[in-house]
Amino acid sequence: MLMTEQATGHHPQPRPRNGATTSPVEHVTGAQSLIRSLEEVGADTIFGLPGGCILPAYDPLMDSQKVRHILVRHEQGAGHAATGYAQATGKVGVCMVTSGPGATNLVTPIADAHMDSVPLVAITGQVSSKAIGTDAFQEADICGITMPITKHNFLVTKAEDIPRTIAEAFHIASTGRPGPVLVDIAKDALQAKTTFSWPPQTDLPGYRPVTKPHAKQIREAAKLISAAKRPVLYVGGGVIKSGATAELKILAELTGAPVTTTLMALGAFPDSHPLHVGMPGMHGAVTAVTALQKADLIVALGARFDDRVTGKLDSFAPYAKVVHADIDPAEIGKNRAADVPIVGDAREVIADLVQAVQAEHSEGNKGDYTAWWSDLNRWRETYPLGYDLPEDGSLSPQQVIQRIGRLAPEGTIFTAGVGQHQMWAAHFIDYEQPATWLNSGGAGTMGYAVPAAMGAKAGLPDRPVWAIDGDGCFQMTNQELTTCALNNIPIKVAIINNGALGMVRQWQTLFYNQRYSNTVLHSGPDDVQANKGTRVPDFVKLSEAMGCVALRCEDPADLDKVIAEANAINDRPVVVDFIVHEDAQVWPMVAAGTSNDEVMAARGVRPDFGDGEDD
């Protein structure tokens, strides 16, 4: 993923040079040093839950005038909230928990942040240094556990190392390809006496992210773009993280090439723009999937050719040369060989590409994509995104989500859980701005939506935030609605209640002969009428018990009225239980393990591309 240092919120100050002054030396405890360090790096919000080993840090935290602590109900909620905060604001998200089970409850959100390249600093308490390795009470080797899923992690056993470690952690998390950094601090280091001054002397000799692309590679890419007949700009989430969306629009309009934005990049390029052909992938738009398959050139910007986009890898984009630009050199060539590899920051890469393409144009080398756009427009018109309304007159989940998007105030941030509702939210809400769509892409973490929405709203309190969640996802982390209610974080939650684990049920329908093994979330006829969602738990009663306004919508005639009522309430969290038809499915679809050439526009509908005329 491509990233720029300037685009991410707060960074530790550099080490003093040329006689630069530092702050006066203060005599403090390690715990006080930790809180002062967090203040200095610009952390303004921490999501956390105290316990024995981290408790020394919570005492000076109470006195901080700069750091707001939000007490979550579960450590997983702290991690996802910090991620939502980071994705919405561009700053580093911070969570803080205790040792042992407190730390291990962060493993899922840390893995989630790692997969989606989110700048996150997770601070965990650890047993006293002399007890490490003795299986002490609430001891867990969280550094060892999280080594594969963090960008870097630290074990701090000396109080004097705390400022340097925090400065380095924030720098590593937010620069280069962003990601989670764990700081595990022994309890005796928090309790010990030390001195504090800022900025500390940092030392990261092996960490030098390359941001400036090589000029020769840029020129080669520009030549390929100008010579191509069927190019595609394949845009990933790194373009959003780099703050390169303005540059992307200039490049797209300069070249006239079609743009496809991945699930993590929705909003990087306006959905309404005529050059936008949709989201690619397993449930991508037919035009986007097919454009990549038929392309003779793919310009990948901050994307990683993951399996959900490529389908069966050896059949992906068989005619295409590849320009692959990424700030992480490990991604280039990992899944698909690159003809022109470019290591660098997205904003710098795209800005340089604009200049190089302009130079090609000035020499008379401008691509003619007329025939390509004729094909693309025909596919767009023939296979648009759509859905059928249920024959029994019940609510369509796609219609619910589409109306939420249409009626939401401008600038609304949407989060989603994982499953059918996530794909429908990607398809049927229009994303015109970056960082308005937050979801768990790489890890596919159920339970992400509610705490991520809480984090986004805490970071941007003036922006409306809707969490689009499934009834399965919601039952994993809904306790954070209590956190929202008690901390004046008025998010809005739409539960798409079909009484089932919808995406798994869809696969059972299509590939397992409709044998619905353990995907039904209700107990049977006593709990639910046909296609009427689950009532155990009763989400309205549950949400009211957690301090929220709770509504239910079952009739399509009431849909807009209920959504408008939810939009009008801004002093408390709002939860709307939308009872939807259980048999709705996500289309288009490429079955797992198959070629993208086998994309189905709808159940039983295989697109006809004209017997090779488009090749």
N, C-alpha and C positions, 0 to 999 in steps of 0.2 A: 504494500500500500504506500502511496506517495504522501509525503507530509512535509510541511514547512515549519521551522521553529517559530517564525513570527506569528503563525496562525493559531497557535495554541495559547491558552490564557496566560497563566502565571509561570514564571521561571525563577529559579534561584539566581541571586545576583552572582556575577562572576567573582573570582578571587581578586583581591585588590592588587592593582598594578601601578607602577610609577608613583608610589607614595600616596595612593588613594587611601582615604581614612576609613577606619572601621568604627563600629559602634563601641561605646565604652564597655569594658569588661564588667560583667555582673557575676556575683556569687549566688549560685542557684543549685537546686537539685536537678538530677537528670530529667525528672518529669517536667519541671519548669522549663528546662532547656528545650525539651520536645515541643511544648506549647509555643514558646517564643520562636522556635525555628519554623513551625507551621505558620505563625503570623508573618514572619519575614518572607516566606516563599509565596505568600498571597492566598493561602487557604482561607476561605471565608465560611465554608460549610463542611461539617464532618457528620457522617451518618455512622452511628455506632451503638454499642451495647456494652456496659462495663462488666467486669468480673475481677476475680482476685488478682491476677498477675498484671492487668492493665490498670488496676484501680489507682495506683499512685499518680498516673497521668490525669485522672479525672478530677483530682482536687484542684490543681492550678488551672485546668480547663474552665472550672466554674468562675474564675476571676477574669477570664479573657474578654476584652471588649471588642475583639476583632473576629473571633471564630464562633460561629453558631453551631452548636451540637444538636442533632436531631436524634432522639432516642427511638430506635426501631424496636419492633417486636420479635424479630428474628435476624440473625446475622446475614443470612442470604439476602434479606431485604436491604440491609446496609450496603452490600456489594452492588446489587442491581441499581439501587438509588444513586450510588456514586457514579455508576456507569451512565445512567440517564442524565444526571447532572453534567457529566463530561461531554456527552454527545450533544446536548442542547446548547451548552455554553461555550464549548471549545476549551474550557479550562481543565485542569487536572481534577478528577474526582477523588475524594478521600473517604475512606472508611476505617474504623478503629474498633477492634474487638479484643477479647481476652484470649488466653491460651487454650490448648486442647480442643474441646468441641466448639468453642467460639471461633477458633481459627479454622478448623476443618469445615465449619458451616460456610466459610467464605470460598471454598474450593470451586464450587460451581460458578459463582459470579466472576471469580478470577479467570477461570477457563473461558468463560463467555467473553470477557474483555480481551483476552489474549487472541481469540479467534477473530474478533472484529476490530482489533488494533485500536483499543480505547485507552487513553491516558488515565491510569488509575494508580493511586498509591494506597496500599492496604497496610495498616499498622496493626501488629498483633503483639499482645503481651506474651512473655515466655517465662517459664519458671526461672528461679535464680540460677546464675551461671554455674555454681557448684553442683546444682541438682540436675543439670542437663545431662541426659543419657542414663539416668537412674530410674526411669519410669515413675517419676514423681507425680503427685496428684495433678491432674489436668495438664500433663505434659504431652505434646505431640511435636514431632519434627516437621514443622510446617514449612521450613525452608526446603527440606528434602522432598516433601509431598508436592510442593508447588514448583519445583525446579523446571519441569517440562512445560509449565503453563504460565510462566512469568517471563518478562523480558530480562529481568535481573532480580535477585533478592539478596537481602542483607540479614545477618545475625549480629546484633549489637550487644556486647557484654560489658562495655565500658562507657560511663556517662559522658566522657569527653568526646566520644565519637558521634554523639547524637546529631549535632548541627551539621557536620560534614555529610553524614549519611542521609539526612533529610534533604539537603541541598542536591546531592547527587541523585537521589531517588526521583525527585521532581524533574530534574534535568533529563534523566534517562527516559522517564515515562512520557515526556512531552515532546521530545525531539526525535529526529529520524523517523523511523516507523514507530508510531506511538504504541504503548502497551502497558500492561500492569507491572508494577514493581512492589515487592513485598518487603517490609521492614519489620523484623521480629526483634523485640527488645526485651532483654532479660529484666526481671523485676528488680534485682539489686542494682542494675544500671539506672533504673528510674529513681531509686531511692538514694543513690549515692550523691555526695556533694561534688560540685564541679564549677567551672566558670563558663560564662557564655559571652561571646562577642560575634558580631556579624559584619561582613560575610565570612564564612569559614574558608580555609584552604581546601579546595577540592582537587581530586587526583583521579582522573579517568583516562589513563594513557592509551587504552585500547579502544576507546569509544570515539569514533570520528565519522559520523554519518556524512555521506556524500550528498550534497544538495544540488551542486551545479552540474548539469549534464555535459557530456563531451560534445564539442561542436561538430566533429566529423560525423558522429552518430545522428545528430539532429539534421545535418544536411542530407544524409542518406535517407532518413525517414521522409523528409520533404520531397525528395526525388520520387520515392515510391508512391507517396500520396498523389503527386501530380501525374504520374504515369498510370495509376490504377484506373480501372473501368468500374469496379464494384467495391469501393472501400467502405468500411464501417468503423466508426469511432466507438470502441467498446470501453465504457466508462465505469470504473469501480468506485468504492467508497473512499479511496485515497484522495480523489479529487475534492470531495467535501472536506476531508480532514486538512487538506493543504490550503483551503481557502481559494481554490483555483476555478471557481465556477464562472466568474466573469471572463477569465481567459479562455475557458472552454467554449463559451458562447461565441467569442470572437473567432476562434479557430474553426468551429463548426460552420459559421456563416461565411467565413472566408473560403473554405473548401467546398461547401455545399454537400458534404458527406452526411449520410444518415448517422444518427446518434442512438445508441442503445445504452440504457442505464441499468445496472444490476440492482438487486434487492437492497444492497447497502448504499446505493448511489441515487435512489429516488429523490428528486429535488435538485440534484446537481445540474440538471438541464431541464428547463420548464416542460412539463408534460404537454402543455398546449402548443409548444413550438412545432411548426410544420416539419422540421428536420428530425423530430423525435419519433422513433418507430417503436418505442415501448421497452419493456423489461424482458431480458432474455432468460432462458433457463427451463427447468423442468416444468414450471407452470407459467412460463413467459408467454408474451404475445406471439402469435404465429408469425407476424412480420419480423419481429426481432430475432426469433429463433432461426427463421429461414434466411434472413439477411446474413447472419453469421455463417450459415451453412453454404450459401452461394457466393460469399464474398471472395474477391481475389486479393484483398488486403485488409487485415485487421490491425487497427491502431489501438492497442490496449493501454489505458491510462489509469494507473492505480487500481488495477484489477488483477486477479491471481489465477484465472482459468480454473476455478474450482469445479468439482464434479457436477454440481447442480446446474452450472451453466453449460458445460461441455457435453453432458451426456456421455455416451460411450466414447472415450477419448480418442481412440484410433480412427474414428469416423468423423471427428469434429472438424468442420471447416476445411474440407480436403483440398480446396483450390486456393487457399489463402496463404500469402506471405504474411509474416507477423512482425510488427513493430511493438516491442513490449517495453514500456517505461514504468519503472518502479523505484522507490527509494530503498527497497530491501533487495539487495543483489541475489539473495537466496531464492527469491520468487521467480526470477527470470530464468526460463528454461526448466523450471521444476516440473511442470506438467506439459507444456507445449514449447517446443524449440522456437527460439526467436531468431528471425533473419537479421533484425536490427535491434540489439539490446541497448537500452538506455537506462543508466542508473542516475537517479536524481529526483529532486523535489518536483511535485506536479506543477506548481505554479511557475517554477523556472523552466521546466521542460516545455510546457504548453506555450509560455511566452516566447521562448526561443523558436519553437516550431512555427509560431505565427510569423515571425520575422523571416525564417527560412522559406516558408511557403510563399510569402510575399515576394521574396527574391526570385523564386521559381516562376511566379506569375509575370514578374517584370521581364523575364527572359523569354516569355511566350510559352512557358510550360504550365498549362492549366488543364486539369482533368476535365473530361467531358463525361458527366454522369447521367445524361439524358435518358438513355436506354435503361440504366439501373433504376432511376426513379420511376420510370414507367412500370417496371416490374413491382417495385416496392409499393407504389400507390394501388396497383391492382390487388396485391395481397391485402393491403390495409382495408380496401373497400369490400373485399370478398370475405375476409375472416376477421371482422372486428371483435373486440371483447363484448360479451353480452351474457345474458342469463334468462332463464325461463321462470315465470312466476308459478308458484305451486297451484295445481288444479283445484285443491280443496279450499283455496282462498286464505290460507295461512300466510304468515309473514315470510318473505324471502330474505335470507341473511344478506345476500348481495344488495338488495334494495335498502335494507336497514343501514348498511355501512355507506352506501352511496349517498343516502339522504343525510346522514351525519356529516359527511364531507361537504355536501352542498350547503348545509345550513350552518356550518361552523363559522365563527368570525374569522376574518382575514388574519393570517399569521398563527393560526392554531397549530399546536404541536400534537402529533399523533404517535402514540406508542402502540405496540401490538404484542400479544403473546405469540405462540407458535402453533401452526396448524392451518386449517381451512380459513379461519377468520383472518389470519395474517396475510394469506394470499389474496383474499377478497379485498382487504384493506389496501394492499399494494396495487390492485387492479382498479378499484372503483372509487378511490379518493384521488383527486388531482393534486399533485405536488409541484408547486411552482417555485418554491424557495428551498435552499439547502437547510439541513438540520431541522426539518419539520416532520420527518419520518424516522422514528427510532424503533429498532427491532433487533432481535437476536438472530443474526444471519448465519454465522459459521457454526455455532454450537447448537442452535435451535432449542433454546432453553424455555420450556414451559414455566410459567410463573414470572416471566420477565416483566410483563406489561405494567402491573400496578405499582411495584416499587420503582421502576424506571420512570413512570409518569410522575411519581412523587419527587424523584430527584430532579427531573426537568422543571417541574413547577417551583421547587425550592430555589433552583438556580435562576429561573426567569419568572418571577411571581406575577408580572404584568401580562404574560402570555396565556391564553386559554390552552389547556392540555386535556385531550381525550385519550383514554386508554381503551383500545378495542381488544376485548379479551374473550376467550372461550370459557364455557362452563367448567371444562376440565382444568385449564390453566388457572382460572380464578380461584379454584379451591386449593391451590398450592401456596399462594402468598397473599391472600386477601386480608390477612391480619394487619398489613401495613395501612389499611384504611383507618384503623384506630390511630396510627401515627399521624396520618394526614389530618384527621379530625382534631386531634389534640394540639397540633402544631400550625394550625391555620394554613393548610396546604389544600386548597379546594379543587382537587382534580375531578374529572368526570369519567365515569367508567361505563362502557357499554358491554354487557355480558351477552354474547351471542349463544343463547341457551337452546341447544338442540338435543340435550339429554344424552350426549354421547361424546366420546373422543373422536371428533369428526374426521380428521385426516386419516387416522388409523382405520376407522370404519369404512372410509372411501376405498382404501386399499383392500379391505376385506370384501367389499362389494365387487371390486374389479378383478381381484387376483385370488381370492380364497372362497369362491363359490357362495358368497353371502353368509358365511359362517362367522357370526359376530361374537367372537370369543373375547370376553372381558373388555369390551369397549362401550357397553351400556352403563351410563352413570345414574340411572334410576333403578328402582327395585321392581318395576313391573307395573301392571295395570292399576294397582292401588296407589302408586305414586304419580302416575302420569297417564293422561289420555293419549290416544294415538297422536304422535307427532307434536306433543305439547310440552316438550322440555322436562327438566327435572324440578321437583319441588322439595327434595330432601338433599341438601338443605334448602329452605325457602330463602332465596337470595334477598328478597325484600326485607324480611324480618332480620336476617343476619346483618345486612348493611345498616339497618336502623339501630341495631344493638351496638354497632361500632361508631355511632355518632354521625351517620350520613343521612342525607335525604335519599329515599329509595322509591323508585317508580317501576311499574311493570307495563309492558306493551305487548299485546297479543293480536291486535286487529290492525291491518294495514291502514284502515281509515283514521286511526289515531296516531300514526307514526310521526308525522310532522309536528303535531301538537305536543307530543311527549318530548321530542327532541328539543323543540323550542322552550319548553318548560325547564328542561335540564340546562340549556344554554343560559337561561335567565338567572339561575341560582349560582352566585359567585362567593358566598360567604361560608359554605360548607362543601365537603365532598358530595358528589351526586352519583348514585349507581342506578342504572336502568337495566332491568331484566327483560331482554327482548326474547320472547318465545318464538322460535323459528322452526321451519320444517326440517326434519332430521335427514332427509334424503338429498338435500342440495349438495352438489359436488363442485370441485374446483376444476375448471377447464380454461385454457388449453392444458395439455399434459403430455409429457414425455415419460414413458414408463421407465423406472429405474433400470439401469444397465443396458438400455437400448440406445440406438442412434437418434440424434436430433432430427434426422430425416424422417423418423417415424412419428413426428409430432401429431397429436390428435387435436383438432380444433374444438371438438366436443365429443361426447360419447358416441362412438360409431361414425364419426366424421373425420376422415383423413383428407387433408387438403390436396388439391390437384394443382400441381405447378406447371402443367403443360408438357409432360413427357420430355423434359430435358431442355426445353426451349430457353429456360432461364439460366442454364449452366454456362 
